Amino acid sequence: MAPPGANALSGYSQSYVNDFSGSSLPAGWYTYDGVPGGDPGAQWNSSHVVVGGGLLQLNTWQDPAFNNEWVAGGLCQCGVARTYGAYFVRSRVTGAGPTNVELLWPSGPSWPPEVDFNETNGSAGATSASNIWAISGSSRSQVQSFLTIDMTQWHTWGVIWTASSITYTVDGRVWGTVSVPSEIPNQPMTLDLQQQTWCSSGFACPSAPQSMQIDWVAEYSAN
């Protein structure tokens, strides 16, 4: 499926679109390297992010360069931070194992907020969405939605973020909403696409190499 047109979303104008037709990352995207925060048993490396054949691929495998640990791929559109807008990602996973996440992450130094609009939690048959707006000690203030769906098939995942609501969509259908204004982020955020393993915690640990494949990304700003 081709990326949507410039006027595909009523009330919005297309601000960015990319179908990863080249052989290298487009400008504005940056890969992850190192240990994820809060997960000392995992590892990211830029060599696990590949562009080719019309796809962006994030690949998790046991990497000999890291003592055969499970190493994953991740990246952010860190060169493009926006407050409010609509984001759509056409993607699939090859199988269960790592958690695969499409999310909005704050561009500033503070966290939360965080908006995960497609997070598999290691599954190939379900996903979730989470809006995290506050944290106190080990307790998070968050609201979640859950969906049973075949993640190995191609789907278009979306999040429409306004000052008063967050709307989660899949293939053009709404499957979750947040409508309490005090819970809605109001600061610049970036689009991040990532895999992550939690093998040291006995969670989202692969048994075979897996990939998250992204066909295209499209973004819109409200008129």
C-alpha positions in Angstrom: 0.0 0.0 0.0 1.3 3.4 -1.0 1.6 6.2 1.5 -1.6 8.4 1.9 -2.0 11.5 -0.1 -1.4 15.1 1.1 -5.1 15.6 1.8 -6.0 12.1 3.1 -6.9 13.3 6.6 -9.7 15.9 6.8 -8.7 19.0 8.6 -5.0 18.3 8.4 -2.2 19.0 5.9 0.6 16.5 5.3 3.8 17.7 6.9 6.1 14.6 6.2 6.0 11.4 4.3 8.6 8.8 3.6 8.4 5.3 2.1 12.1 4.4 2.7 12.8 3.8 -1.0 16.5 4.5 -0.7 19.4 2.5 0.9 20.1 4.7 3.9 18.2 6.5 6.6 16.5 9.8 5.5 17.6 13.0 7.1 16.2 13.7 10.6 16.3 10.1 11.7 18.9 8.8 14.2 19.6 5.2 15.4 20.1 4.0 18.9 23.3 2.6 20.3 23.9 1.3 23.9 21.9 0.0 26.8 18.2 1.2 27.1 17.4 3.2 30.2 15.9 1.0 32.9 16.8 -2.2 31.1 20.4 -3.0 31.8 20.1 -6.5 30.3 19.3 -5.2 26.8 21.3 -3.7 24.0 20.7 -1.5 20.9 23.0 -1.1 18.0 22.8 0.9 14.8 23.8 -2.1 12.7 20.4 -3.6 13.5 18.6 -0.8 11.6 18.6 -1.4 7.8 17.0 0.5 4.9 16.5 -1.4 1.6 14.0 -3.0 -0.7 11.5 -0.3 0.1 11.5 -1.1 3.8 13.0 0.2 7.0 13.8 -2.9 9.1 14.6 -3.1 12.8 16.3 -6.5 13.4 16.8 -8.4 16.6 19.3 -11.3 16.7 22.0 -12.8 18.9 24.9 -10.6 18.0 28.5 -12.1 18.2 29.8 -8.6 18.7 28.0 -8.5 22.0 28.8 -11.9 23.4 25.8 -13.4 21.5 23.3 -11.3 23.5 20.0 -10.4 21.9 20.6 -7.0 20.3 17.7 -4.9 18.8 17.3 -2.0 16.5 15.7 1.4 17.2 15.6 4.9 15.9 14.0 8.3 16.4 13.0 11.1 14.2 14.9 13.3 16.6 15.3 16.1 14.0 11.6 16.7 13.9 9.8 17.6 17.2 6.2 18.8 17.1 3.4 19.6 19.6 0.2 18.0 18.4 -0.4 16.4 15.0 -1.2 13.0 13.4 1.2 10.2 12.8 0.7 7.0 10.8 3.1 4.0 10.4 2.6 1.1 8.0 4.3 -1.9 9.6 4.4 -5.6 10.5 6.5 -7.9 12.6 7.9 -11.3 11.5 7.1 -13.0 14.7 6.9 -13.0 18.5 9.9 -12.2 20.7 11.1 -8.6 21.2 8.6 -5.9 22.1 8.1 -3.6 19.1 7.0 -0.1 19.8 5.8 2.9 17.8 5.7 5.9 20.1 5.9 9.7 20.7 8.7 10.6 23.1 9.4 14.1 24.6 12.2 16.0 22.9 13.2 17.7 26.1 15.1 16.2 29.0 12.1 15.3 31.2 10.0 12.2 31.1 7.1 11.5 31.0 5.1 12.2 28.9 5.1 9.2 26.6 2.5 8.0 24.1 2.9 4.4 22.8 0.4 3.9 20.0 1.5 0.4 19.1 3.4 -1.8 21.6 3.5 -5.5 21.1 5.0 -6.5 24.5 6.7 -9.5 22.7 3.5 -10.8 21.2 2.7 -11.4 17.5 -1.1 -11.6 18.2 -1.9 -8.5 20.2 -0.8 -5.0 20.9 -1.5 -2.1 23.3 -1.4 1.6 23.5 -0.3 3.6 26.6 -0.5 7.2 27.5 1.9 8.0 30.4 1.5 11.5 31.8 3.0 11.4 35.3 5.2 9.3 37.5 5.7 9.2 41.3 8.4 6.8 42.5 7.7 3.5 40.9 4.0 4.4 40.2 2.9 5.6 36.8 -0.2 7.6 36.0 -1.2 6.0 32.7 -4.2 4.8 30.7 -4.0 1.8 28.3 -6.0 0.2 25.5 -5.6 -3.3 24.3 -6.2 -5.0 20.9 -6.1 -8.6 19.7 -4.8 -8.6 16.1 -2.4 -10.5 13.8 0.8 -8.4 14.0 2.5 -10.4 11.2 0.1 -8.9 8.7 0.6 -5.3 7.4 -1.4 -2.7 9.3 -1.4 1.1 9.4 -1.1 2.3 13.0 -2.0 5.9 13.8 -2.2 8.4 16.6 -4.0 11.7 16.3 -2.9 14.0 19.1 -4.6 17.3 19.9 -4.8 19.6 23.0 -7.9 17.8 24.2 -7.6 14.2 23.1 -5.4 11.3 21.8 -7.0 8.9 19.3 -5.5 5.5 18.4 -6.3 4.0 15.0 -5.5 0.9 13.0 -6.3 0.6 9.3 -8.4 3.7 9.6 -10.5 2.5 12.5 -10.5 4.0 16.1 -9.5 1.4 18.8 -8.7 3.7 21.7 -9.0 7.2 23.0 -7.8 9.5 25.8 -10.1 12.5 26.4 -9.1 14.0 29.7 -7.3 17.3 28.8 -5.0 17.2 31.9 -3.6 13.8 30.8 -2.7 15.1 27.3 1.0 16.0 26.6 1.4 19.6 25.6 5.1 19.7 24.8 7.2 18.9 21.6 7.6 15.2 21.0 9.3 13.0 18.4 8.3 9.9 16.6 10.3 6.8 17.7 10.3 3.3 16.3 12.1 0.6 18.3 12.5 -3.0 19.4 13.5 -4.0 22.9 14.3 -7.2 24.7 13.8 -7.8 28.4 15.6 -11.1 28.7 17.1 -10.4 32.0 13.5 -9.9 33.4 12.2 -13.0 31.7 10.0 -10.9 29.4 10.0 -10.2 25.6 12.9 -12.5 25.1 13.2 -13.9 21.5 13.9 -17.6 20.7 14.8 -16.8 17.1 15.8 -13.7 15.1 12.8 -11.3 14.4 12.2 -8.1 12.5 9.9 -5.1 12.6 9.3 -3.9 9.1 8.1 -0.4 8.3 6.8 0.4 4.8 6.2 4.1 5.2 5.6 6.9 7.7 3.2 9.8 7.1 2.6 12.8 9.4 0.1 15.6 9.4 -0.4 19.0 11.1 -3.8 20.5 11.9 -5.0 23.2 9.5 
